[in-house]
Amino acid sequence: MSEINAIEILPPITLSEAALTHVKNQIARRGGGCGLRLGIKKMGCSGLAYTVEIIDEPGAEDHAFPQEPGFAVYVAPGDLSSVQGTQIDFVRQGVNREFRFNNPNVKDTCGCGESFSV
């Protein structure tokens, strides 16, 4: 019997068309960037909050989730289990504009919606 090497397939992290357009516009205004880094930090009632930043180059160990040629969402290994499978949207409501995260790993959110737990 031959041995089969398993390949780890991670649930993708995706951007909606609105989020992709917003980030590409921000990259153009900023004068460059290769993608968006999605991460988490300890914060709020439920314990975690998202971080999002445009980056010029990924970290050596970042996981890349390509969105289109030359543009990807990058996640550091330590944050991956908390955000894999997340769909990121960008919404406008009146004068407010914000990213919204549909994260299948979230177990609970705080009342104000600013933090979550996995």
HELIX and SHEET records of a PDB file:
HELIX    1   1 GLU A   17  ARG A   30  1                                  14    
HELIX    2   2 PRO A   77  VAL A   83  1                                   7    
SHEET    1   A 3 THR A  14  LEU A  15  0                                        
SHEET    2   A 3 GLN A  87  GLN A  93  1                                        
SHEET    3   A 3 ASN A  96  ASN A 102 -1                                        
SHEET    1   B 4 GLY A  47  ILE A  55  0                                        
SHEET    2   B 4 GLY A  35  MET A  43 -1                                        
SHEET    3   B 4 PHE A  71  VAL A  75  1                                        
SHEET    4   B 4 HIS A  63  GLU A  68 -1                                        
SHEET    1   C 2 ASP A 108  THR A 109  0                                        
SHEET    2   C 2 PHE A 116  SER A 117 -1                                        
END                                                                             
